[in-house]
């Protein structure tokens, strides 16, 4: 079934809405490909312009700098993920089952969504795992926060936190546990594939092991409350 996906983005993140033109969509598409291949540190608008076949000036008409572009991509992903969680848990009444479904969605490799031709969610998911924290681990995080750049991430944590509270109304740390689940799913995946001695999944390298670990962590915490 095709879903009508519309993610509202913070207008302060861009100078011109990239969703409204072919060049803008190409900027999003090719930036994801380049950041995935080479990493955010070496990614530049010059390289992006060469890859697209346009000018640097043309890209700067859409985004003030590459940090704003990264924040845009991460915010887009969190909005998309919230939509996926809502869709995949909508008809599940038991909050524990819903929470397990959320954990599975967070820890499982993402398939590219054919609805969004200019966004490869599979590659973007890998960028979130390896580069996503760079969107907010910066000196200007306070100023960015005042402009509500991280609202999609906060909204996602609130959705997961509400499910946690439904599972265990007495649990005192639903928002903290929600953000921990998200970050842990990404860090454990990164460690498993790059720094395996920091995990217990070095031999199997199975996402199912990360899911089992997160379920044990979360429900053991809720059981204690």
SVG drawing of the C-alpha trace seen along z (x, -y; Angstrom):
<svg xmlns="http://www.w3.org/2000/svg" viewBox="-6 -32 44 48">
<polyline fill="none" stroke="black" stroke-width="0.4" points="0.0,0.0 1.4,-3.4 1.4,-6.0 1.2,-9.7 4.4,-10.8 4.8,-14.5 7.5,-15.6 7.4,-19.2 10.8,-20.7 12.0,-23.7 12.3,-26.6 15.3,-28.0 17.4,-25.0 17.4,-26.1 17.5,-29.2 15.4,-27.7 13.2,-24.6 15.1,-21.7 11.9,-19.7 10.5,-22.3 13.0,-21.9 14.9,-19.2 18.2,-20.8 17.2,-20.8 16.2,-17.2 19.5,-16.4 21.3,-18.2 19.7,-15.9 20.1,-12.8 23.8,-13.3 24.8,-14.7 23.5,-11.4 25.5,-9.4 28.7,-11.4 28.5,-11.6 27.8,-7.8 30.9,-7.1 33.4,-9.5 32.2,-10.8 31.0,-14.2 34.5,-15.6 35.7,-15.4 32.3,-16.2 32.3,-19.7 29.8,-21.7 32.5,-21.9 32.6,-18.1 28.8,-18.0 28.5,-20.5 30.9,-18.5 29.0,-15.3 25.7,-16.9 27.1,-18.9 26.2,-22.3 28.0,-25.2 28.9,-25.7 26.9,-29.0 23.8,-27.0 24.1,-24.8 24.7,-27.8 21.3,-29.2 19.7,-26.2 21.9,-25.7 24.0,-28.2 26.6,-25.6 27.2,-21.8 26.3,-21.7 22.8,-23.0 22.5,-20.4 23.5,-17.6 21.0,-18.8 18.3,-18.9 19.1,-15.3 19.0,-14.1 15.8,-16.0 14.2,-14.5 15.2,-11.0 13.8,-11.4 10.5,-12.6 10.5,-9.7 11.2,-7.3 8.4,-8.7 6.1,-8.1 7.3,-4.5 6.8,-3.8 3.3,-5.3 2.4,-3.2 3.8,0.1 2.4,-0.2 -0.9,-1.8 -3.1,1.3 -1.2,2.8 -3.0,2.4 -0.5,4.0 2.2,1.3 4.8,3.9 4.4,5.4 4.5,1.8 7.7,1.1 9.3,4.3 8.3,3.3 9.9,-0.1 13.1,1.5 13.1,3.8 12.6,0.8 15.4,-1.1 17.9,1.8 17.1,3.2 18.7,2.2 16.4,-0.2 15.3,0.5 15.0,-2.3 11.5,-3.8 10.4,-3.9 8.1,-6.8 11.0,-9.2 13.1,-8.9 15.5,-11.6 16.1,-10.2 17.8,-6.8 16.7,-5.9 19.0,-2.9 22.1,-5.1 20.7,-7.8 20.2,-5.3 23.9,-4.4 24.8,-8.1 22.7,-8.5 24.6,-5.7 28.1,-7.0 27.5,-10.8 24.2,-11.7 25.6,-12.9 27.7,-15.5 24.4,-17.4 24.2,-18.3 27.6,-17.7 28.8,-21.1 29.6,-24.4 26.5,-26.0 24.1,-23.4 22.4,-25.9 21.7,-28.4 20.5,-25.6 18.2,-24.3 16.7,-27.8 15.7,-27.6 14.1,-24.2 16.4,-22.3 16.1,-19.2 12.4,-19.1 11.9,-16.0 14.3,-14.1 12.6,-15.3 9.2,-14.4 10.5,-10.9 11.8,-10.5 8.4,-11.7 6.5,-9.1 8.8,-6.3 8.7,-7.8 4.9,-7.7 4.9,-4.0 7.4,-3.3 5.1,-5.2 2.2,-3.0 4.2,0.1 5.2,-1.1 3.4,-4.2 5.6,-4.2 8.9,-4.3 10.6,-7.6 12.8,-8.0 10.8,-7.4 12.4,-10.2 15.9,-9.2 15.3,-5.6 13.8,-6.6 16.8,-8.5 19.1,-5.8 17.3,-3.2 17.8,-5.2 21.4,-6.0 22.3,-2.5 20.8,-1.0 23.1,-3.1 26.2,-2.8 26.0,0.9 25.5,1.3 28.6,-0.9 30.7,0.8 29.7,4.3 30.9,3.4 33.9,1.2 35.0,1.7 33.8,5.2 35.7,5.5 33.2,3.0 30.3,5.4 29.3,9.0 28.3,9.3 31.7,9.5 31.3,13.1 27.7,13.2 27.4,9.6 23.6,10.1 21.1,7.3 18.9,9.8 21.5,9.8 21.3,6.0 17.5,6.3 17.7,9.0 20.2,6.8 18.0,3.7 14.9,5.7 16.7,7.1 18.0,3.6 14.6,1.9 12.3,4.5 14.7,5.3 14.7,1.6 10.9,1.4 10.5,4.5 12.5,3.0 10.0,0.1"/>
</svg>
